[in-house]
Amino acid sequence: MIFVVVEEVIPEKQRDKYTDLAVLGFIGVFLVMMILDVALG
């Protein structure tokens, strides 16, 4: 679901040739943020 949202909603990312890498990076950072929120919150 996150992949679809980032892939379709952020138009600036579509001009880059590394779109899948950018989406995977966003998902990775989001997961780390959620893990830290649960662990420290």
C-alpha positions as CSV (number, residue, x, y, z in Angstrom):
1,M,0.0,0.0,0.0
2,I,2.8,2.4,0.9
3,F,4.5,1.6,-2.5
4,V,1.4,2.5,-4.4
5,V,0.9,5.8,-2.5
6,V,4.5,6.9,-2.9
7,E,4.6,5.8,-6.6
8,E,1.5,7.6,-7.6
9,V,1.2,10.6,-5.3
10,I,4.7,12.1,-5.5
11,P,5.1,13.3,-9.1
12,E,8.6,14.7,-8.7
13,K,9.9,11.2,-8.2
14,Q,8.6,10.1,-11.6
15,R,11.2,12.1,-13.4
16,D,14.0,10.1,-11.8
17,K,15.3,6.8,-13.2
18,Y,15.7,5.3,-9.7
19,T,12.0,5.3,-8.8
20,D,11.9,1.8,-7.3
21,L,15.0,2.5,-5.2
22,A,13.4,5.7,-3.9
23,V,10.2,3.9,-2.9
24,L,12.1,1.2,-1.2
25,G,14.2,3.7,0.7
26,F,11.0,5.5,1.8
27,I,9.5,2.3,3.0
28,G,12.7,1.4,4.9
29,V,12.8,4.7,6.6
30,F,9.1,4.5,7.5
31,L,9.6,1.1,9.0
32,V,12.6,2.2,11.1
33,M,10.5,5.2,12.3
34,M,7.6,3.0,13.3
35,I,9.9,0.5,15.1
36,L,11.6,3.3,17.1
37,D,8.2,4.8,17.9
38,V,6.9,1.6,19.4
39,A,10.2,0.7,21.1
40,L,10.7,4.2,22.7
41,G,7.2,5.4,23.0
